[in-house]
Amino acid sequence: RLYGAFKNMDKERERAAIRIDGEATVEADLNGAGLSILLLLNGRDVPADPYREGELARYSRKFVKAVMTRIFGKGEWWAKMLPGELHKMDLGYYDGLPDYQDFKAAVIRVYPFLAELQPRLSFMLERYESEALMRTLHWLRERGEIGLPIHDGIRVKESIAEDTLEMFQANRDQVCREEEFGAW
């Protein structure tokens, strides 16, 4: 990931106020970037929202995303339960979070390749994501356009958002197919 001052801007208020050449901007965002990269590396298609696929749709998206990003960062499943920090977050549940073991089993039924994770998984995922991001930023520059990288997205003028997202996804897919990046 590329970091800059704009990545810490409030998404609803400050990022929405960004203009490029006087035009309103939006984020061309890789939905579920880490999970979509793992899907591609495992020869799977990427659904519209990998956090809502199959049985995962019965959980709040915020919950699925929060757990998955932390698991990828850790490189392994937690032994018994969710960490305390998740209980302090607004993940769409007010009577307690879903049972961790049930959730883990659902994830593995939907994505069997996630049964065994590897240390430093987040570094590998960020490597693929960063390469796709850089290729897309170069593509924008070649067209005389500006893009601000923010997490797993690029803030661009509304008028080029659709084309930018298509290129970003194509670059992600290409990076995942290239041998020099290796298989997971």
matplotlib code that plots the C-alpha trace (Angstrom):
import matplotlib.pyplot as plt

x = [0.0, 1.0, 0.7, 0.2, -1.6, -4.9, -5.2, -6.1, -8.7, -12.3, -14.0, -17.4, -16.4, -12.8, -12.3, -15.6, -14.5, -11.4, -11.6, -9.2, -9.3, -12.5, -14.3, -15.7, -13.8, -14.7, -12.7, -12.0, -11.7, -10.7, -13.6, -12.1, -8.6, -6.7, -9.4, -9.8, -6.0, -6.1, -9.1, -7.1, -4.0, -6.1, -7.6, -11.0, -13.2, -13.7, -17.3, -18.8, -18.3, -16.1, -17.1, -20.8, -20.2, -22.3, -22.8, -20.8, -23.9, -25.5, -22.9, -22.6, -20.1, -18.3, -17.8, -16.5, -14.1, -12.8, -12.1, -10.6, -8.2, -7.0, -6.5, -4.6, -2.4, -1.7, -1.2, -3.2, -6.6, -7.0, -6.9, -10.2, -12.0, -12.1, -9.7, -11.1, -10.6, -13.3, -15.8, -15.2, -16.0, -19.3, -19.6, -23.4, -24.1, -25.5, -26.1, -22.6, -20.6, -21.3, -19.7, -16.1, -15.8, -19.1, -17.8, -14.4, -16.2, -18.4, -15.4, -13.6, -16.7, -16.9, -13.1, -11.5, -8.0, -8.2, -8.1, -4.3, -2.8, 0.8, 3.0, 3.5, 0.4, -0.4, 3.0, 2.5, -1.0, 0.2, 2.9, 0.4, -2.0, 0.8, 2.0, -1.5, -1.9, 1.4, 0.5, -2.8, -1.2, 1.3, -1.7, -3.4, -0.2, 0.2, -3.3, -2.5, -4.8, -4.2, -5.0, -4.6, -3.9, -6.0, -5.7, -6.9, -8.4, -7.5, -9.4, -10.0, -12.3, -15.8, -15.6, -12.8, -13.7, -15.3, -12.3, -9.9, -11.6, -11.6, -7.8, -7.1, -8.9, -7.2, -3.8, -4.7, -5.7, -2.5, -0.2, -1.8, -1.0, 2.6, 5.2, 7.7, 5.2, 5.0, 2.1, 0.7]
y = [0.0, 3.5, 5.9, 9.7, 12.3, 11.8, 8.2, 9.4, 11.8, 11.2, 9.3, 10.8, 14.4, 15.2, 12.7, 13.6, 17.2, 16.4, 17.9, 17.3, 19.9, 21.2, 17.9, 15.8, 12.6, 9.1, 6.0, 3.3, 0.5, -3.1, -4.7, -7.1, -6.6, -9.2, -11.8, -11.2, -11.6, -14.9, -16.1, -15.3, -17.0, -20.1, -20.2, -18.9, -16.1, -13.0, -12.4, -8.9, -8.8, -11.6, -10.7, -11.6, -14.8, -17.9, -18.5, -15.3, -13.3, -14.2, -12.1, -8.3, -7.2, -5.1, -8.2, -10.4, -7.7, -6.9, -10.5, -11.4, -8.4, -9.2, -12.9, -12.0, -9.6, -12.3, -15.0, -17.6, -18.1, -17.3, -20.4, -20.1, -16.8, -13.3, -10.8, -8.2, -5.3, -6.6, -6.5, -2.8, -2.0, -1.3, -4.3, -4.4, -6.5, -5.1, -8.3, -9.6, -10.9, -14.1, -17.3, -17.4, -21.1, -21.1, -18.1, -19.8, -23.0, -20.9, -19.1, -22.4, -24.0, -21.0, -20.7, -24.0, -22.7, -20.4, -23.4, -23.1, -19.6, -18.6, -16.3, -12.8, -13.3, -9.6, -8.6, -10.9, -9.5, -5.9, -6.7, -7.8, -5.0, -2.4, -3.6, -3.4, 0.0, 1.3, 0.0, 1.7, 5.0, 4.8, 4.1, 7.3, 9.3, 8.2, 9.6, 12.9, 12.1, 12.2, 9.5, 9.6, 6.1, 5.4, 2.0, -0.5, 2.2, 5.3, 8.5, 9.9, 12.2, 10.8, 10.9, 8.3, 6.2, 3.3, 3.0, 3.4, 0.6, -1.7, -1.1, -1.6, -4.9, -5.9, -5.0, -7.0, -10.0, -9.7, -9.4, -12.6, -14.5, -13.4, -16.0, -13.6, -13.0, -16.7, -18.8, -18.8]
z = [0.0, -0.6, 2.2, 2.2, 4.3, 2.3, 3.5, 7.0, 5.8, 6.9, 4.1, 4.3, 4.7, 3.7, 0.9, -0.6, -0.8, -2.9, -6.5, -9.4, -12.1, -10.4, -10.8, -8.0, -7.2, -6.1, -5.2, -7.7, -5.0, -5.2, -3.2, -0.7, -2.1, 0.0, -0.4, -4.1, -4.6, -2.7, -4.8, -8.0, -6.8, -6.0, -9.5, -8.4, -9.9, -7.9, -7.0, -6.9, -3.1, -1.7, 1.8, 1.0, -0.9, 0.1, 3.8, 4.6, 3.5, 6.9, 8.7, 8.6, 6.0, 8.5, 10.7, 7.9, 6.7, 10.2, 11.0, 7.6, 7.4, 10.9, 10.1, 7.0, 9.0, 11.6, 9.0, 11.1, 12.6, 16.3, 18.5, 20.3, 20.1, 18.6, 20.0, 22.4, 20.0, 17.7, 20.6, 20.9, 17.2, 15.6, 13.4, 13.1, 16.2, 19.4, 21.4, 21.0, 18.0, 16.2, 17.4, 16.2, 15.6, 13.6, 11.5, 10.9, 9.7, 7.3, 5.9, 5.2, 3.6, 1.3, 0.7, 1.6, 0.7, 3.8, 6.2, 6.3, 6.3, 6.1, 8.2, 6.7, 4.5, 4.7, 3.3, 0.3, -0.3, 0.0, -2.5, -5.1, -4.3, -4.5, -7.8, -9.3, -7.7, -9.2, -12.7, -12.5, -11.4, -14.3, -16.6, -15.3, -15.6, -19.3, -19.9, -18.1, -15.2, -11.5, -8.9, -5.2, -3.7, -0.6, 1.0, -1.7, -3.9, -6.0, -5.8, -9.3, -11.2, -11.4, -15.2, -15.3, -12.2, -14.2, -16.6, -13.7, -11.7, -14.8, -15.3, -11.6, -11.6, -14.8, -13.3, -10.1, -12.2, -14.4, -11.3, -9.9, -13.1, -13.5, -12.6, -11.1, -8.2, -7.5, -6.3, -2.8]

ax = plt.figure().add_subplot(projection="3d")
ax.plot(x, y, z, "-o")
ax.set_aspect("equal")
plt.show()
